[in-house]
Amino acid sequence: MQSSKRTIVKVENFSFDYGMKFYHGNKDFRQVFVEAISSPFKFITEKKQVNHVLDSISFEVFEGDRVAILGVNGSGKTTLCRQIAGMGKKNNFVKTSDIKAVLNTDVGAFPELTGRENIEILVHLLYTNISKEEKNQIVEDAISFSEIEEFIDTPFKNYSKGMKARIFLSTISSRPSDLLILDEVFDGADTFFSSKVAKRVKKMISLSGAVIFISHDLEKVREVCNRVIVLKNGKICFDGEVVEGTKFYLLNCTPELQTI
């Protein structure tokens, strides 16, 4: 896609694979052990399987974009977002430095600490260039918005998935940024809070540069996004308008529909 708007992220010819060092096909442990003992040199030098997750991915995200990345589980959506957010091997993406990403409401949390303490840590990590007073304000705002004040000083490990989602979504949606990445974060929230935070996220997006949104909820995609990218077999097979993009995904990537 071409645009005259400011580029927020540019990904060019990016590939990513996992070297499955200890993969030996369908052999059981005994077979692998025998081969290792009988032919150690061959065992060590034998070419192992490589899992190609992303293959020559290229696209740009522009100011004002709300991009849904669709694909079946294992298609590389989260891997791509982790790379854009800087959580992985070095890459040469052209991107803004102001990126906020929530890739999983369980990852990065400290289960033994309270909800309040986890919010304070998250605010410290996400909002580095503001004053202590502003950070404290975000913490209190997130607690109030989450509507779980009575549990906020209890251990995070005791929270339900929905409560964890409320904590993270309330915190991440407190301030605009150049790029916001949300990966399946609405899935754990109850219906009421999901609707409530969607309004807040929409407002934040209007003040932010762009958003990358991963969700299997196509209704939410149509509601939040203005562009769809579809990943299949490690490649981009669609990049365009939302309605056409969701139709393409259902017809070409959803197994049950492909058999009709």
C-alpha positions as CSV (number, residue, x, y, z in Angstrom):
1,M,0.0,0.0,0.0
2,Q,1.2,3.5,-0.8
3,S,0.4,6.5,1.3
4,S,1.5,10.1,1.6
5,K,1.2,9.9,5.4
6,R,4.1,9.5,7.8
7,T,5.6,6.0,8.0
8,I,5.4,4.6,11.5
9,V,6.9,1.2,10.7
10,K,8.5,-0.2,7.6
11,V,9.2,-3.9,7.3
12,E,11.2,-4.9,4.3
13,N,12.0,-8.4,3.1
14,F,12.0,-9.8,6.6
15,S,12.3,-13.5,7.3
16,F,12.3,-15.5,10.5
17,D,12.8,-19.1,11.2
18,Y,13.3,-21.4,14.2
19,G,16.1,-23.9,13.9
20,M,14.7,-27.0,15.5
21,K,18.0,-28.3,16.8
22,F,16.7,-31.4,18.6
23,Y,14.0,-32.4,16.2
24,H,14.4,-35.9,14.8
25,G,11.2,-36.6,12.9
26,N,9.0,-39.3,14.3
27,K,11.8,-41.2,16.1
28,D,11.3,-42.1,19.7
29,F,13.8,-41.3,22.4
30,R,15.3,-44.8,22.2
31,Q,16.0,-44.5,18.5
32,V,17.6,-41.1,19.0
33,F,19.7,-42.4,21.8
34,V,20.9,-45.4,19.8
35,E,21.9,-43.2,16.9
36,A,23.7,-40.8,19.1
37,I,25.8,-43.6,20.7
38,S,26.5,-45.6,17.5
39,S,27.3,-42.6,15.2
40,P,28.0,-39.5,17.3
41,F,29.6,-37.6,14.4
42,K,26.7,-38.1,12.1
43,F,24.3,-37.4,14.9
44,I,25.9,-34.0,15.7
45,T,26.4,-32.9,12.0
46,E,23.0,-34.2,10.8
47,K,20.9,-31.4,9.3
48,K,18.0,-30.7,11.6
49,Q,14.6,-29.3,10.6
50,V,14.1,-25.6,10.2
51,N,10.7,-24.1,10.8
52,H,10.2,-21.1,8.4
53,V,7.7,-18.8,10.2
54,L,8.0,-15.7,8.1
55,D,9.3,-15.5,4.6
56,S,10.3,-12.2,2.9
57,I,7.6,-10.1,4.7
58,S,7.4,-6.5,3.4
59,F,4.8,-3.8,4.4
60,E,4.5,-0.3,5.9
61,V,2.3,1.0,8.6
62,F,1.4,4.7,8.2
63,E,0.1,7.3,10.5
64,G,-3.6,6.8,11.1
65,D,-3.5,3.1,10.2
66,R,-5.3,0.6,12.3
67,V,-4.0,-2.6,10.9
68,A,-5.5,-6.0,11.7
69,I,-3.1,-8.9,11.1
70,L,-5.1,-12.1,10.5
71,G,-4.0,-15.7,10.1
72,V,-4.5,-19.1,11.6
73,N,-2.6,-20.1,14.8
74,G,1.0,-20.6,13.9
75,S,1.0,-18.3,10.9
76,G,3.5,-15.9,12.5
77,K,1.3,-13.0,13.7
78,T,2.7,-12.8,17.2
79,T,6.3,-13.5,16.1
80,L,6.0,-10.5,13.7
81,C,4.6,-8.3,16.3
82,R,7.3,-9.3,18.8
83,Q,10.0,-8.3,16.2
84,I,8.3,-5.0,15.6
85,A,8.2,-4.3,19.3
86,G,11.9,-5.1,19.7
87,M,11.3,-8.4,21.6
88,G,13.6,-10.6,19.6
89,K,16.6,-10.9,17.3
90,K,18.0,-7.7,15.8
91,N,16.3,-6.5,12.7
92,N,16.6,-3.4,10.4
93,F,13.0,-2.2,10.6
94,V,12.5,1.5,10.2
95,K,10.2,2.3,13.1
96,T,9.3,4.8,15.7
97,S,10.8,4.6,19.1
98,D,7.5,5.1,20.9
99,I,6.0,1.6,20.7
100,K,3.6,0.1,23.3
101,A,2.9,-3.6,23.0
102,V,0.6,-6.0,24.9
103,L,1.2,-9.4,23.5
104,N,-0.2,-11.5,26.3
105,T,-1.9,-10.5,29.5
106,D,0.0,-13.3,31.4
107,V,3.5,-12.6,30.1
108,G,5.5,-10.1,31.9
109,A,3.4,-10.1,35.0
110,F,4.8,-10.8,38.5
111,P,2.3,-13.3,40.1
112,E,3.4,-12.8,43.6
113,L,3.0,-9.0,43.5
114,T,-0.3,-7.2,43.8
115,G,-2.3,-5.8,40.9
116,R,-1.3,-2.3,41.9
117,E,2.4,-3.2,41.9
118,N,2.1,-4.8,38.5
119,I,0.5,-1.7,37.2
120,E,3.3,0.4,38.6
121,I,5.9,-1.8,36.9
122,L,4.0,-1.7,33.6
123,V,3.7,2.1,33.8
124,H,7.4,2.4,34.5
125,L,8.3,0.3,31.5
126,L,5.8,1.8,29.1
127,Y,5.9,5.5,30.0
128,T,9.6,6.3,30.4
129,N,9.7,9.9,29.4
130,I,7.2,11.4,31.8
131,S,7.4,12.6,35.4
132,K,6.8,10.6,38.5
133,E,3.6,12.6,39.2
134,E,2.3,11.7,35.7
135,K,3.1,8.0,36.2
136,N,1.3,8.0,39.5
137,Q,-1.7,9.6,37.8
138,I,-1.7,6.9,35.2
139,V,-1.6,4.2,37.9
140,E,-4.6,5.6,39.7
141,D,-6.5,6.2,36.4
142,A,-5.8,2.6,35.4
143,I,-7.0,1.2,38.7
144,S,-10.2,3.3,38.6
145,F,-10.9,2.4,34.9
146,S,-10.4,-1.4,35.6
147,E,-13.1,-1.3,38.2
148,I,-11.4,-3.9,40.4
149,E,-10.3,-1.6,43.2
150,E,-11.3,-4.0,46.0
151,F,-8.9,-6.6,44.7
152,I,-6.1,-4.3,43.5
153,D,-3.9,-5.0,46.6
154,T,-4.2,-8.7,46.4
155,P,-1.7,-11.0,44.6
156,F,-1.9,-11.0,40.8
157,K,-1.7,-14.8,40.8
158,N,-5.2,-14.9,42.3
159,Y,-6.7,-12.9,39.5
160,S,-9.0,-14.4,36.9
161,K,-8.0,-14.1,33.2
162,G,-10.6,-11.4,32.9
163,M,-9.2,-9.4,35.8
164,K,-5.7,-9.6,34.3
165,A,-7.0,-8.4,31.0
166,R,-8.7,-5.4,32.7
167,I,-5.4,-4.5,34.4
168,F,-3.3,-4.6,31.2
169,L,-5.9,-3.0,29.0
170,S,-6.6,-0.2,31.5
171,T,-2.9,0.6,31.7
172,I,-1.9,0.3,28.1
173,S,-4.8,2.5,27.0
174,S,-4.0,5.4,29.3
175,R,-1.9,7.5,26.9
176,P,-1.5,7.7,23.2
177,S,1.7,6.5,21.4
178,D,3.2,6.4,17.9
179,L,2.4,2.7,17.7
180,L,0.2,0.5,19.8
181,I,0.4,-3.3,19.3
182,L,-2.5,-5.4,20.8
183,D,-2.3,-9.2,20.4
184,E,-5.5,-11.0,21.4
185,V,-5.8,-8.9,24.6
186,F,-9.6,-8.5,24.4
187,D,-10.1,-12.2,24.5
188,G,-9.8,-12.5,28.2
189,A,-12.0,-9.5,29.1
190,D,-15.7,-9.9,29.9
191,T,-18.2,-8.5,27.3
192,F,-19.0,-5.3,29.3
193,F,-15.4,-4.4,29.9
194,S,-14.4,-5.3,26.3
195,S,-17.0,-2.8,25.0
196,K,-15.9,-0.2,27.6
197,V,-12.2,-0.4,26.8
198,A,-12.8,-0.5,23.1
199,K,-14.3,3.0,23.3
200,R,-11.3,4.1,25.3
201,V,-8.9,2.5,22.8
202,K,-10.7,4.1,19.9
203,K,-10.2,7.5,21.5
204,M,-6.5,6.8,22.2
205,I,-6.0,5.6,18.6
206,S,-7.4,8.9,17.3
207,L,-4.6,10.7,19.2
208,S,-1.9,8.1,18.4
209,G,0.1,7.4,15.3
210,A,-1.1,3.8,14.4
211,V,-2.2,0.5,15.8
212,I,-1.5,-3.1,14.9
213,F,-4.3,-5.4,16.1
214,I,-4.4,-9.2,16.3
215,S,-7.7,-10.9,17.1
216,H,-9.8,-13.8,15.9
217,D,-12.8,-11.7,16.6
218,L,-13.6,-10.5,13.1
219,E,-16.4,-8.3,14.4
220,K,-13.9,-6.5,16.6
221,V,-11.6,-6.2,13.6
222,R,-14.3,-4.6,11.5
223,E,-15.1,-2.2,14.4
224,V,-11.5,-1.1,15.2
225,C,-9.5,-1.4,12.0
226,N,-9.3,0.3,8.6
227,R,-6.9,-2.2,7.0
228,V,-6.3,-5.9,7.0
229,I,-3.1,-7.9,6.4
230,V,-3.5,-11.7,6.1
231,L,-0.6,-14.1,6.7
232,K,-0.5,-17.6,5.3
233,N,2.4,-20.0,4.9
234,G,4.8,-17.3,6.2
235,K,3.8,-14.8,3.5
236,I,1.5,-11.8,3.1
237,C,-1.4,-13.0,0.9
238,F,-3.6,-10.0,1.3
239,D,-3.1,-6.3,2.3
240,G,-6.1,-4.0,1.9
241,E,-9.6,-3.0,2.9
242,V,-11.2,-4.5,6.0
243,V,-14.4,-6.1,4.6
244,E,-12.5,-7.7,1.6
245,G,-9.7,-8.7,3.9
246,T,-11.9,-10.5,6.4
247,K,-13.8,-12.3,3.5
248,F,-10.4,-13.3,2.0
249,Y,-9.3,-14.7,5.4
250,L,-12.5,-16.7,5.9
251,L,-12.4,-18.2,2.4
252,N,-8.7,-18.9,2.1
253,C,-7.4,-19.5,5.6
254,T,-10.2,-21.0,7.6
255,P,-10.1,-24.8,7.1
256,E,-13.8,-25.5,7.7
257,L,-14.8,-23.0,5.0
258,Q,-12.2,-24.3,2.5
259,T,-14.0,-27.7,2.5
260,I,-17.4,-26.3,1.7
